[in-house]
Amino acid sequence: MKEKCKHTGKTNWPVTILLIMGCFTIFFPLYMAVIIAFKKPSEMTNDIMGALSFPSSWSFDNFAEAMRVTDFWNSLGNSLLITALTVIIAILVHSLAGYAIGRNMGNSKFYKFAYLYIVSGMFVPFAILMMPLVKQTSQMGIGNRAGVIILYVVFYMPMNLLLYSGYLKNIPLALEEAARVDGAGTWKTYWSIIFPVMKPMHATVAVLTALGTWNDVMTPLVIMSGTGKNTLPLAQLNFQTQFGTNYNLAFASYLLALIPILLFYLFCQKQILNGVVNGAVK
């Protein structure tokens, strides 16, 4: 008779406590943002219990006012345009570069150097490049949304190239060899075979790139200054003045800005974990 495995029933308390602390760390700021967004300015107090208490009445007045102050629909349109174009171009360009370099750097010193050179861009702080980029984009006439998109595509290339080249190690060369036997060239092989197979990594790159682009303040601030075009993070700076911050309107605006990127993440989440794991290990 086979012996049945019995569960000891012991709780791993260190891990459990860490998980509880992690959940609390995530939940508490979100709770504060929601509560404050629905409160009236007169309900804001320095008392911690007063700050944690529910609003006397749940009203969407703060959300309506936040939309007016930030010119919400125009700012949202600019953010969506910049984020969407950045993600699309990044997937097309970075996946192609990752394929070319990933498949050849094992046999070519040139591609190996190109890989290391591009990936090394991850270690260059934006603060060092900020002023030269402002001057360069101004001279080239791209100190606008187009310039911001181009910069984002360049900024995220090191990370995305690392992910794509790592993911390619899990795609067998036999697929490409079979395509060549059938008469397909390199270009057709890539778009017909390799590009669709990399769907999980496309989703991962899309989410990581979209998150960074959607939440970024500094790049649009220094590049698009004076154009009259604001992204949502730029428009939300209106809530902060030298005399203080209107937290009620600010948190209401933050929650509104959270909705589009959250929906995008939920849409792509099935592919993300598989893409990250396969891209990180061979």
C-alpha positions in Angstrom: 0.0 0.0 0.0 1.3 3.4 -1.0 1.9 5.8 1.8 0.1 9.1 1.5 2.0 12.3 1.8 0.8 14.3 4.8 1.0 18.0 4.9 2.7 19.1 8.1 0.4 22.1 8.5 3.2 24.4 9.6 3.0 28.0 8.6 6.1 29.7 7.2 5.7 32.8 9.4 8.7 34.8 8.0 7.4 34.5 4.5 3.8 35.1 5.6 4.8 38.2 7.5 6.8 39.5 4.5 3.8 39.0 2.2 1.5 40.7 4.6 3.9 43.7 4.9 4.2 43.8 1.1 0.4 43.8 0.6 0.0 46.5 3.2 2.7 48.6 1.6 0.8 48.5 -1.7 -2.7 48.8 -0.3 -2.1 51.7 2.1 -1.0 54.4 -0.4 -3.8 53.3 -2.8 -6.3 53.6 0.1 -5.1 57.0 1.0 -5.3 58.2 -2.6 -8.9 57.0 -3.0 -10.0 58.4 0.4 -8.4 61.8 -0.1 -9.7 62.1 -3.7 -13.3 61.9 -2.5 -12.8 64.2 0.5 -13.5 67.9 0.5 -10.6 70.3 1.3 -12.3 71.2 4.5 -12.0 67.6 5.7 -8.2 67.5 5.3 -6.6 67.6 8.8 -3.1 66.9 10.2 -4.6 64.3 12.5 -3.6 60.8 11.2 -7.0 59.3 12.2 -8.8 62.1 10.4 -6.7 61.5 7.3 -7.6 57.8 7.3 -11.3 58.3 7.9 -13.9 58.0 5.2 -15.2 61.2 3.7 -18.5 62.6 5.1 -20.0 62.3 1.6 -18.8 60.5 -1.5 -18.7 63.1 -4.3 -17.1 63.2 -7.7 -16.6 67.0 -7.5 -12.8 66.7 -7.1 -12.6 64.5 -10.2 -14.6 67.0 -12.3 -12.5 69.9 -11.0 -9.3 68.0 -11.7 -10.3 67.3 -15.2 -11.0 71.0 -15.8 -7.7 72.2 -14.2 -5.6 69.7 -16.2 -7.5 70.1 -19.5 -8.0 66.4 -19.1 -9.1 65.3 -22.6 -6.3 67.2 -24.4 -3.7 66.0 -22.0 -5.0 62.5 -22.1 -4.9 62.6 -25.9 -1.3 63.7 -25.9 -0.3 61.0 -23.4 -2.1 58.3 -25.4 -0.6 59.5 -28.7 3.0 59.6 -27.3 2.7 56.3 -25.4 1.0 54.4 -28.3 3.4 55.5 -31.0 6.4 54.9 -28.7 5.2 51.3 -27.9 4.5 50.5 -31.6 7.8 51.8 -32.9 9.7 50.2 -30.0 8.2 46.8 -30.7 9.0 47.0 -34.4 12.5 48.5 -34.2 13.7 46.9 -31.0 12.5 43.4 -31.9 14.2 43.7 -35.3 17.4 44.9 -33.7 17.2 42.2 -31.1 16.8 39.5 -33.8 19.7 40.8 -35.9 22.1 41.2 -32.9 20.9 38.1 -30.9 21.3 35.7 -33.8 24.7 37.0 -34.9 26.6 38.1 -31.8 27.7 34.6 -31.0 29.7 34.4 -34.2 30.6 38.1 -34.8 32.7 40.5 -32.8 30.9 43.4 -34.4 27.5 42.3 -33.3 28.8 41.4 -29.8 30.3 45.0 -29.5 27.0 46.5 -30.8 25.1 44.5 -28.2 27.3 45.6 -25.3 27.4 49.2 -26.6 23.6 49.5 -26.8 23.0 47.7 -23.5 25.5 50.0 -21.7 23.1 52.8 -22.4 21.1 51.5 -19.4 23.8 52.9 -17.1 23.7 56.5 -18.4 21.6 58.8 -16.2 19.1 61.0 -18.0 20.4 64.0 -16.0 23.7 63.9 -17.8 22.0 63.9 -21.2 19.2 66.3 -20.4 20.7 69.7 -21.4 22.5 68.4 -24.5 19.3 66.8 -25.7 17.3 70.0 -25.1 19.8 71.9 -27.3 20.0 69.2 -29.9 16.2 68.7 -30.3 15.8 72.5 -30.5 18.3 72.8 -33.3 16.8 69.9 -35.2 13.3 71.4 -34.9 11.9 68.4 -33.0 11.4 70.0 -29.6 7.8 68.7 -29.7 5.8 65.4 -29.4 7.7 63.8 -32.2 11.0 64.5 -30.5 9.8 63.1 -27.3 8.7 59.9 -29.1 12.1 59.5 -30.8 13.9 60.0 -27.5 11.7 57.4 -25.7 12.4 54.9 -28.5 16.1 55.5 -28.0 15.9 55.5 -24.2 14.1 52.1 -24.0 16.2 50.4 -26.6 18.9 49.0 -24.2 16.4 47.3 -21.9 14.2 46.0 -24.8 17.2 44.8 -26.7 18.3 42.9 -23.7 14.9 41.3 -23.3 14.5 40.4 -27.0 18.0 39.0 -27.5 17.5 36.9 -24.3 14.1 35.6 -25.5 15.5 34.6 -28.9 17.7 32.0 -27.1 14.5 30.0 -26.5 13.5 30.0 -30.1 15.1 27.1 -31.9 17.1 27.7 -35.1 15.3 24.8 -36.6 12.3 27.0 -37.3 14.4 29.4 -39.4 16.2 26.5 -41.2 12.9 25.0 -42.1 11.7 28.3 -43.5 14.8 28.7 -45.6 14.4 25.2 -47.0 10.9 26.3 -48.1 12.5 29.2 -49.9 11.8 32.0 -47.4 14.4 34.8 -47.1 15.6 36.3 -43.9 13.1 39.2 -44.0 10.1 36.9 -44.7 11.4 34.4 -42.1 11.5 37.1 -39.4 8.1 38.6 -40.0 6.3 35.3 -40.7 8.0 33.0 -38.1 10.0 34.8 -35.5 7.9 38.0 -34.9 4.7 36.1 -34.1 6.6 33.6 -31.9 7.9 36.5 -29.8 4.3 37.6 -28.8 4.9 37.1 -25.1 8.0 39.3 -25.2 6.1 41.9 -27.3 3.5 42.1 -24.5 6.2 42.5 -21.9 8.1 45.2 -23.8 4.8 47.0 -24.5 3.8 47.1 -20.8 7.3 48.1 -19.5 7.7 50.8 -22.2 4.2 52.1 -21.8 4.5 52.4 -18.0 7.7 54.3 -18.3 6.4 56.6 -21.0 3.0 57.2 -19.4 4.4 58.2 -16.0 7.5 60.2 -17.2 7.5 63.9 -16.4 11.1 65.0 -17.0 11.4 64.3 -20.7 8.2 66.1 -21.8 9.0 68.9 -19.4 12.4 69.8 -20.8 11.6 68.9 -24.5 8.0 70.2 -24.9 8.3 73.3 -22.8 6.7 76.2 -24.5 4.8 74.2 -27.1 1.5 74.4 -25.2 1.1 70.6 -25.4 0.9 68.9 -22.0 0.9 65.2 -21.1 -1.1 64.1 -18.1 1.9 64.1 -15.7 2.9 67.6 -16.9 -0.7 68.9 -16.4 -0.7 67.4 -12.9 2.1 69.7 -11.9 -0.5 72.5 -11.7 -1.6 71.1 -8.4 1.8 71.8 -6.8 2.7 75.5 -6.1 5.2 77.2 -3.9 2.6 77.6 -1.3 1.4 74.0 -1.1 -0.3 71.1 -2.9 -4.0 70.6 -3.5 -4.0 66.9 -2.5 -7.7 66.4 -3.1 -7.5 67.4 -6.8 -4.1 65.9 -7.2 -5.1 62.4 -6.0 -8.3 62.5 -8.0 -6.3 63.3 -11.1 -3.8 60.5 -10.3 -6.6 58.0 -10.1 -8.0 59.2 -13.5 -4.5 58.8 -15.0 -4.2 55.3 -13.6 -7.2 53.9 -15.3 -5.9 53.7 -19.0 -2.5 52.2 -18.1 -4.2 49.7 -15.7 -6.6 48.5 -18.4 -3.7 48.1 -20.8 -1.8 46.1 -18.2 -4.8 43.8 -17.5 -5.2 43.3 -21.3 -1.5 42.1 -21.6 -1.0 40.4 -18.3 -1.4 36.8 -19.6 1.7 37.2 -21.8 3.9 39.2 -19.4 5.1 36.6 -16.9 6.0 34.1 -19.7 7.8 36.8 -21.6 9.9 37.9 -18.6 10.8 34.4 -17.5 11.8 33.2 -21.0 13.7 36.4 -21.7 15.7 36.2 -18.5 17.0 32.6 -18.8 18.1 30.4 -21.6 
